[in-house]
Amino acid sequence: MLKIGSSVPRCPMVNLYRTLIKVAGSYAPQLQRSLGLSLLASIIQGCTLALLFPLLDALASFQEQLPGRLLVLMAGGTVLEALLRWRELDFGWRTSIEVTHELRIRLGEQLRQMPQEDLNRYQSGDLNLILSSDVADLVLWMGSIVSLILQAIVVPSTLVLVTLWVDWRLAIALLITLPGAIPFYRQLRRHAATEMPQMAQADAIATSRLIEYVQGLPVLRAHQQVGQQSDRLQAALQHQRQIQIDSQDRTTRPTLLLAGMVQASLCLILSLGISLVWLQDLKISTLMAIIVIVVCCSDPLTYLAGLTTLFDLMESALERVEHLMAICPLPVAPKPKIITDYTITFDHVYFRYRGQENWILNDVSLELPERSFTALVGPSGSGKTTIARLISRYADPQSGTLAMGGVNLQTLSPAILMPHLAAVFQDVYLFNDTIYNNIRMAKPVASDADVIAAAKIANCHGLIQRFPQGYHTRVGEVGGALSGGERQRISIARAILKDAPIILLDEPTSALDAESEVLVQHAIDRLVADKTVVVIAHRLSTIVGADQILVVQAGKIIERGTHSELLNQKGAYSQMWWSQQPQ
């Protein structure tokens, strides 16, 4: 698993190795074996090129047997290097696919376990960037980038050592001139360190705007806002383009200077070699070997200069992945108690959302008896939705206790808690799948008969049968192929199939036409039978029969009782009731 809460150090080569090992996960041993093969292949490549010194010297002195032996050694070294490279690339060809799959599974597991409050802070573009682009950036090059780096460093280093043995002056010149490129490299790193986060943020914003625009086109067309929202999308895309141009401008010059410095250093080495030959202080065969070696070294070193931006791209991607992985899941007890009673209690609960100063719930105490019908009413922003969210452990309160049947909710994992809950909200989310699968997802082991029975209870079997493909009709993205009432009844069928003992409702009939409202209300009546029900009510006429009504205002329960009791109190509930009655 990625190290939680770690920061990315700025020592590029060591950090790159640590990055790849963390990303590789359970495939780290295969990656290390691949890197070992790359190191060995690079050493053999350097030693094979070093044989040019004795080979050219033997040819210049017209030796008969030595050149043949050296050619055999060089051929053997080349073949051995090729075999090692082939084995090394096996990681890039095969294992990188498995690493990509495993990393996305680990990220998906983290999304499943992290608090919903933290998850909601991410826009769709942010998550898309992390799960697709960032994973691809981390894994795409991991099978070959270190090989390229090792080849660009180990081969020249091996040749420098051999050159030191052949002619120390040329070796010293190599060691003096090549480090001159370091200042340009550092400048490039400084630019990349600031540019990469800005580019990532611009990419995420542009992606979110694009998704928002495409999904909202029907609404935008209905309100003749397509052009205005298009301007908003165009502004995000233009900002993304400008960030990319600015980043390219700032990083191209140091990259070119770095590559030019490498080329200039190698030209100086050649000039020194030619001067020594001119002074008859160096063999012409040695100079020829140096020329070949310089040509062999220049390409990988120049290529290495261009990889600096890629290093920072991978580091920036890792930082975003680690930030997501660093979010701690909600704490749970090692051995939580078993829930046998579905009475829900709030005991002096204080809660506010992260980053806010004001309490959303301020010293809230309440009891929702098992198999009772409780309605939450009050103005927008009063805390009604937050109460329902805390029951599903959207987040934990800063103070106070929530319990279900006497079991503290903070000891229960989502895997234990959620089977006891079913929710139906105004904004129904259906997956781009068949109606059958959207209902059955509530209970994957359900039979066809179970799914059909749930649909009949929810008053949607008839409408499903009217579709040409029946239960195998695809609902489109977010259920866009269905009407609001049809989506609501399918979501109720899903909740009925789940058969959870606690039902959370955010008055799902408030946005429906009269005919759909009647059908959905009948389906809800069947859903909530013999359940512990909590409904967020907007139209008070739908909760007249509630066992208790809680009036929430400014994060406090200011009134509680039945409909008739609250009317007799002539307080806030009474005012809301009479304000909704026809004049």
C-alpha positions in Angstrom: 0.0 0.0 0.0 1.2 3.5 -0.7 2.8 5.1 2.3 0.2 7.1 4.1 1.0 10.8 4.6 4.4 10.7 3.0 5.8 13.7 1.2 7.8 13.5 -2.0 11.5 14.3 -1.5 13.3 16.2 -4.2 16.3 13.9 -4.7 15.2 12.8 -8.2 16.9 9.4 -8.8 16.4 8.0 -5.3 12.8 9.5 -5.2 12.0 8.0 -8.6 13.1 4.5 -7.4 11.0 4.9 -4.2 8.1 6.1 -6.3 8.1 3.1 -8.6 8.5 0.7 -5.7 5.5 2.1 -3.9 3.4 2.2 -7.1 4.4 -1.4 -8.0 2.8 -2.7 -4.8 2.9 -6.5 -4.7 4.8 -6.5 -8.0 7.8 -4.6 -6.5 10.0 -7.8 -6.5 9.4 -8.1 -10.3 10.3 -4.5 -10.8 13.5 -4.8 -8.7 14.4 -7.8 -10.7 13.8 -5.9 -13.9 16.0 -3.0 -12.6 18.7 -5.5 -11.7 18.7 -6.9 -15.2 18.8 -3.3 -16.6 21.8 -2.5 -14.4 23.7 -5.6 -15.5 22.8 -5.0 -19.2 24.1 -1.4 -18.9 27.4 -2.5 -17.4 27.8 -5.1 -20.1 27.0 -2.5 -22.8 29.6 -0.1 -21.4 32.3 -2.9 -21.2 31.4 -4.0 -24.8 32.0 -0.4 -26.0 35.2 -0.2 -24.0 36.6 -3.1 -26.1 36.9 -0.5 -28.9 40.1 0.8 -27.3 42.1 -2.5 -27.7 40.3 -3.4 -30.9 41.2 -0.2 -32.8 44.6 -0.3 -31.3 45.1 -3.9 -32.5 43.9 -3.0 -36.0 46.2 0.0 -36.2 49.2 -2.1 -35.3 48.1 -4.9 -37.8 47.9 -7.6 -35.1 46.5 -10.8 -36.7 44.7 -12.7 -33.9 43.7 -10.2 -31.3 41.1 -8.3 -33.4 39.2 -11.5 -34.1 39.1 -12.4 -30.4 37.9 -8.9 -29.5 35.2 -9.0 -32.1 34.0 -12.3 -30.7 33.9 -10.8 -27.2 32.0 -7.7 -28.5 29.5 -9.9 -30.3 29.0 -12.0 -27.3 28.6 -9.0 -25.1 26.0 -7.5 -27.5 24.0 -10.7 -27.6 24.1 -11.0 -23.8 23.0 -7.4 -23.4 20.1 -8.0 -25.9 19.0 -11.1 -24.0 19.0 -9.1 -20.7 17.1 -6.2 -22.2 14.5 -8.6 -23.6 14.0 -10.2 -20.2 13.9 -6.7 -18.6 11.2 -5.5 -21.0 9.0 -8.4 -19.9 8.1 -6.2 -17.0 7.1 -3.3 -19.2 5.1 -5.5 -21.5 3.2 -7.6 -19.0 3.5 -6.6 -15.4 2.8 -2.9 -15.9 -0.8 -3.9 -16.9 -1.2 -5.8 -13.7 0.3 -2.9 -11.7 -2.2 -0.5 -13.3 -5.1 -2.9 -12.4 -3.8 -3.4 -8.8 -3.3 0.4 -8.2 -6.8 1.2 -9.4 -8.2 -1.5 -7.2 -6.3 -0.1 -4.2 -7.7 3.4 -5.1 -11.2 2.0 -5.5 -10.9 0.3 -2.1 -9.8 3.6 -0.6 -12.8 5.4 -2.1 -15.0 2.7 -0.6 -13.6 3.1 2.9 -13.0 6.9 3.1 -15.7 9.1 4.8 -18.3 10.3 2.4 -17.6 13.8 3.6 -14.1 13.6 2.3 -15.2 12.0 -0.9 -17.7 14.8 -1.6 -14.8 17.3 -1.5 -13.5 15.8 -4.7 -15.0 17.0 -8.0 -15.6 14.4 -10.7 -12.7 15.8 -12.7 -10.3 15.4 -9.7 -11.2 11.7 -9.3 -11.1 11.1 -13.1 -7.6 12.7 -13.2 -6.3 10.5 -10.3 -7.9 7.2 -11.4 -7.1 7.5 -15.1 -4.4 10.1 -16.0 -2.3 9.9 -12.8 -2.3 6.1 -12.7 -1.4 6.0 -16.4 1.4 8.6 -15.8 2.8 6.5 -12.9 2.7 3.1 -14.6 3.1 3.9 -18.3 6.8 4.6 -18.0 7.7 2.5 -15.0 8.8 -0.5 -17.0 11.3 1.5 -19.1 12.1 4.9 -17.5 14.6 3.5 -15.0 16.1 1.4 -17.7 16.7 4.5 -19.8 18.2 6.3 -16.8 20.5 3.5 -15.9 21.6 3.2 -19.5 22.2 6.9 -19.6 24.2 6.9 -16.4 25.9 3.5 -16.0 27.1 3.2 -19.6 28.9 6.6 -19.6 30.2 6.0 -16.1 31.7 2.6 -17.2 33.3 4.3 -20.2 34.7 7.1 -18.0 36.4 4.5 -15.8 37.8 2.8 -18.9 38.9 6.1 -20.3 40.6 6.9 -17.0 42.7 3.7 -17.6 43.4 4.6 -21.2 44.1 8.3 -20.8 43.5 10.1 -17.6 43.4 13.5 -19.2 40.3 12.7 -21.3 38.7 11.1 -18.3 39.3 14.1 -16.1 37.9 16.3 -18.9 34.7 14.2 -18.9 34.3 14.4 -15.2 34.8 18.2 -15.2 32.6 19.2 -18.1 29.5 17.1 -17.7 28.6 18.3 -14.2 28.3 21.8 -15.8 24.8 20.8 -16.8 23.6 20.4 -13.2 22.6 24.1 -12.7 20.3 23.9 -15.8 18.8 20.7 -14.5 18.0 22.3 -11.1 16.4 25.3 -12.9 14.3 22.9 -14.9 13.2 21.1 -11.7 12.3 24.4 -10.0 10.0 25.3 -12.8 8.4 21.9 -13.0 7.8 21.8 -9.2 5.5 24.8 -9.6 4.1 24.1 -13.0 2.9 20.5 -12.5 0.4 21.2 -9.7 -1.1 24.2 -11.7 -1.4 22.0 -14.8 -3.1 19.2 -12.8 -5.6 21.7 -11.2 -6.4 23.2 -14.6 -6.9 19.7 -16.1 -9.2 18.7 -13.3 -11.3 21.9 -13.6 -11.6 21.5 -17.3 -12.7 17.9 -17.0 -15.3 18.7 -14.3 -16.7 21.5 -16.5 -16.9 19.2 -19.5 -18.7 16.5 -17.5 -21.0 19.1 -16.0 -21.8 20.6 -19.4 -22.5 17.2 -21.1 -24.7 15.9 -18.3 -26.6 19.2 -18.0 -27.4 19.8 -21.7 -31.1 18.9 -21.4 -31.6 21.4 -18.6 -29.5 24.0 -20.3 -31.4 23.7 -23.5 -34.7 23.9 -21.7 -33.6 27.2 -20.0 -31.8 28.5 -23.1 -28.5 28.6 -21.2 -26.4 26.5 -23.6 -24.4 29.5 -24.8 -23.7 30.9 -21.3 -22.6 27.5 -19.9 -20.6 27.0 -23.1 -18.7 30.2 -22.3 -18.0 28.8 -18.8 -16.6 25.6 -20.4 -14.6 27.5 -22.9 -13.1 29.7 -20.2 -12.0 26.5 -18.3 -10.5 25.1 -21.5 -8.8 28.4 -22.4 -7.3 28.5 -18.9 -6.0 25.0 -19.3 -4.5 25.9 -22.7 -2.8 29.0 -21.3 -1.4 27.0 -18.3 0.0 24.4 -20.7 1.6 27.1 -23.0 3.2 28.9 -20.0 4.5 25.7 -18.7 6.0 24.7 -22.0 7.6 28.1 -22.4 9.2 27.9 -18.9 10.5 24.4 -19.3 11.6 24.3 -22.9 14.5 26.7 -22.6 16.2 24.9 -19.6 15.7 21.6 -21.4 17.4 22.9 -24.5 20.2 24.5 -22.5 20.7 21.2 -20.6 20.8 19.2 -23.8 23.1 21.8 -25.4 25.4 21.7 -22.4 25.8 17.9 -22.7 26.6 18.3 -26.4 29.1 21.1 -25.8 30.8 19.0 -23.1 31.2 16.1 -25.5 32.5 18.4 -28.2 35.1 19.7 -25.8 36.3 16.2 -25.2 36.7 15.6 -28.9 38.6 18.8 -29.3 40.9 17.8 -26.5 41.5 14.4 -28.1 42.2 15.9 -31.5 44.7 18.4 -29.9 46.5 15.5 -28.2 46.7 13.6 -31.4 48.0 16.7 -33.1 50.7 17.0 -30.5 51.4 13.3 -31.0 50.5 12.6 -27.4 47.6 10.3 -28.2 47.2 7.4 -30.5 44.9 7.9 -33.5 43.2 4.6 -32.7 42.4 5.9 -29.2 40.9 9.0 -30.6 38.8 6.9 -33.0 37.5 4.9 -30.0 36.8 8.1 -28.1 34.8 9.4 -31.1 32.6 6.3 -31.2 32.2 6.4 -27.4 31.2 10.1 -27.4 28.6 9.4 -30.1 27.2 6.5 -28.1 27.1 8.6 -24.9 25.6 11.8 -26.4 22.2 10.3 -27.3 21.3 8.8 -23.9 22.6 11.8 -22.0 20.6 14.2 -24.2 17.6 12.0 -23.9 18.0 12.0 -20.1 17.8 15.8 -20.2 14.4 15.5 -21.8 13.2 13.1 -19.1 13.4 15.7 -16.3 9.8 16.9 -17.0 8.6 13.3 -17.0 10.2 12.8 -13.5 8.1 15.7 -12.2 5.0 14.5 -14.0 5.3 11.2 -12.2 6.0 12.9 -8.8 3.1 15.2 -9.2 0.8 12.3 -10.0 2.2 10.4 -7.0 1.5 13.3 -4.7 -2.2 13.4 -5.8 -2.5 9.6 -5.5 -0.9 9.7 -2.0 -3.1 12.6 -0.9 -6.1 10.5 -1.7 -4.6 7.4 -0.1 -3.7 9.4 3.0 -7.3 10.1 4.0 -8.0 7.9 7.0 -11.1 5.8 6.9 -13.6 6.2 9.7 -12.5 4.4 12.9 -14.1 1.1 13.7 -14.0 -1.3 16.6 -12.0 -4.6 16.1 -15.0 -6.6 17.3 -18.1 -4.4 17.0 -21.3 -5.5 18.7 -24.1 -7.1 16.7 -27.1 -4.8 16.1 -30.3 -6.5 17.3 -32.5 -3.4 17.9 -33.0 -0.5 15.4 -33.8 2.3 17.8 -31.6 5.3 16.8 -30.4 7.7 19.4 -28.5 11.0 19.3 -27.0 12.0 22.6 -25.8 15.6 22.8 -24.4 15.6 19.3 -22.4 18.5 18.0 -21.3 18.4 14.3 -19.9 20.8 11.7 -18.5 20.1 8.3 -14.8 20.3 7.7 -13.6 23.8 7.2 -16.6 25.4 8.7 -16.8 27.3 12.0 -20.5 27.2 12.8 -22.2 24.1 14.2 -24.6 22.5 11.8 -25.9 20.4 14.7 -25.8 22.0 18.1 -26.4 19.8 21.1 -28.9 17.6 19.4 -30.5 14.8 21.4 -33.3 12.6 20.0 -34.6 9.1 19.9 -36.1 7.4 16.8 -37.8 4.2 18.2 -37.7 1.0 16.3 -40.4 0.6 13.7 -41.5 4.2 14.1 -42.1 6.9 11.6 -40.2 10.1 12.3 -40.3 13.2 10.2 -37.7 16.0 10.1 -39.0 19.4 9.2 -37.5 22.9 9.1 -36.1 25.6 6.9 -33.3 24.9 4.4 -29.9 24.7 6.1 -31.4 23.9 9.5 -29.6 20.5 9.8 -32.3 18.0 8.6 -30.2 16.4 5.9 -27.2 16.3 8.3 -29.1 14.3 10.8 -30.0 11.7 8.1 -26.4 11.7 6.9 -25.0 11.0 10.3 -27.3 8.0 10.6 -25.6 6.6 7.6 -22.2 7.6 9.0 -21.5 10.2 6.3 -19.1 11.5 8.9 -18.6 11.3 12.7 -19.7 14.1 15.1 -17.1 16.2 16.8 -18.9 15.5 20.1 -21.7 13.4 21.4 -22.8 9.8 20.6 -24.9 8.2 17.9 -26.2 4.7 18.6 -28.3 2.1 16.9 -29.8 -0.3 19.3 -27.3 0.8 21.9 -24.3 0.2 19.6 -22.2 3.2 19.0 -22.1 4.0 15.2 -18.5 5.0 15.5 -17.6 1.3 16.1 -19.3 0.1 12.9 -17.7 -0.1 9.5 -19.7 0.8 6.4 -19.7 -2.9 5.5 -21.6 -3.7 8.8 -23.8 -0.6 9.0 -25.0 -0.1 5.4 -26.9 -3.4 5.1 -29.2 -2.1 7.8 -30.1 1.1 5.8 -31.9 1.9 2.6 -32.3 5.4 1.2 -34.6 7.0 -1.3 -33.9 10.6 -2.2 -35.3 13.3 -4.6 -32.3 13.0 -6.9 -32.3 9.4 -7.9 -29.0 8.0 -9.3 -29.4 5.0 -11.6 -26.3 3.4 -13.3 -26.0 3.2 -17.1 -27.1 -0.4 -17.0 -30.3 -2.3 -17.4 -33.4 -1.8 -15.2 -32.9 -5.3 -13.9 -29.3 -4.7 -12.8 -30.2 -1.4 -11.2 -32.8 -3.1 -9.0 -30.8 -6.2 -8.3 -27.7 -4.2 -7.2 -29.4 -3.9 -3.8 -29.2 -7.6 -3.3 -26.8 -9.3 -5.8 -28.0 -12.8 -4.8 -31.6 -12.1 -5.5 -33.4 -14.3 -8.0 -35.4 -13.1 -11.0 -38.6 -13.7 -9.1 -37.3 -11.5 -6.2 -36.6 -8.6 -8.6 -39.9 -8.9 -10.3 -41.7 -9.1 -6.9 -40.0 -5.9 -5.7 -40.9 -4.1 -8.9 -44.5 -5.1 -8.5 -44.6 -3.8 -4.9 -43.0 -0.5 -6.1 -45.7 -0.1 -8.8 -43.1 -0.2 -11.6 -43.6 -3.7 -13.1 -46.2 -2.5 -15.5 -44.2 0.4 -16.9 -41.1 -1.9 -17.2 -43.1 -4.4 -19.2 -44.1 -1.7 -21.6 -40.5 -1.2 -22.7 -39.6 -3.4 -25.8 -36.7 -5.0 -23.8 -38.6 -5.1 -20.5 -36.2 -5.5 -17.5 -33.2 -5.5 -19.9 -33.9 -2.0 -21.0 -30.9 0.3 -20.4 -31.7 3.4 -18.4 -29.0 5.6 -19.9 -26.5 7.8 -17.9 -27.9 8.7 -14.5 -31.2 7.1 -15.6 -31.7 9.8 -18.3 -33.9 7.5 -20.5 -36.6 7.5 -17.8 -38.9 10.1 -16.4 -38.5 11.3 -12.8 -41.4 9.2 -11.5 -40.1 6.1 -13.3 -36.7 6.6 -11.7 -38.2 7.1 -8.3 -40.2 3.9 -8.5 -37.2 1.9 -9.7 -35.2 3.3 -6.8 -38.0 2.3 -4.4 -38.0 -1.2 -5.9 -34.3 -1.3 -5.2 -34.9 -0.4 -1.6 -37.7 -2.9 -1.3 -35.5 -5.7 -2.6 -32.8 -4.7 -0.1 -35.4 -5.1 2.7 -33.3 -3.0 5.2 -34.9 -2.4 8.6 -34.1 1.4 8.5 -35.4 3.6 5.7 -34.2 7.1 5.0 -36.4 9.3 2.8 -35.8 12.8 1.4 -39.4 13.3 0.4 -39.1 11.7 -3.1 -42.5 12.9 -4.3 -42.0 16.7 -3.9 -40.8 17.2 -7.5 -43.3 14.8 -9.3 -46.5 15.4 -11.2 -49.8 14.4 -9.5 -50.1 11.0 -11.3 -46.5 10.0 -10.5 -46.8 11.3 -7.0 -49.8 9.0 -6.2 -47.9 5.9 -7.6 -44.7 6.7 -5.8 -46.5 7.4 -2.6 -48.3 4.0 -2.7 -44.9 2.4 -3.4 -43.4 4.2 -0.4 -46.2 3.1 1.9 -45.4 -0.5 1.0 -41.6 0.2 1.4 -41.9 1.6 5.0 -44.3 -1.0 6.4 -42.9 -2.4 9.7 -39.6 -0.3 9.3 -37.8 2.4 11.3 -38.5 5.3 9.0 -36.8 8.8 8.9 -38.2 11.2 6.3 -37.0 14.7 5.5 -40.3 16.4 4.8 -41.0 19.4 2.7 -44.7 19.2 2.3 -46.2 18.7 5.7 -49.4 17.1 4.3 -47.3 13.9 3.7 -46.3 13.4 7.4 -49.6 14.0 9.2 -49.5 10.4 10.3 -46.0 10.4 11.6 -45.3 8.9 15.1 -43.2 12.0 15.9 -42.2 15.2 14.1 -39.0 16.9 14.9 -38.7 20.6 14.0 -35.1 21.5 13.3 -34.0 25.1 13.3 -30.4 26.4 13.3 -29.0 23.0 14.3 -31.4 22.5 17.2 -34.5 20.5 17.8 -36.9 23.3 18.8 -40.2 21.3 18.8 -41.1 17.6 18.9 -44.4 15.7 18.9 -47.2 14.4 16.7 -49.0 16.5 14.1 -51.9 17.4 16.4 -49.7 18.1 19.4 -47.5 20.5 17.4 -50.5 22.3 16.0 -51.8 22.8 19.5 -48.5 24.3 20.6 -49.0 27.1 18.0 -45.2 27.3 17.4 -42.9 27.0 14.4 -44.6 23.8 13.1 -48.0 25.4 13.3 -46.8 28.4 11.3 -45.3 26.2 8.6 -48.5 24.1 8.4 -50.8 27.0 8.0 -48.5 28.7 5.5 -48.8 25.7 3.2 -52.6 25.6 3.4 -54.6 27.1 0.5 -55.9 30.5 1.3 
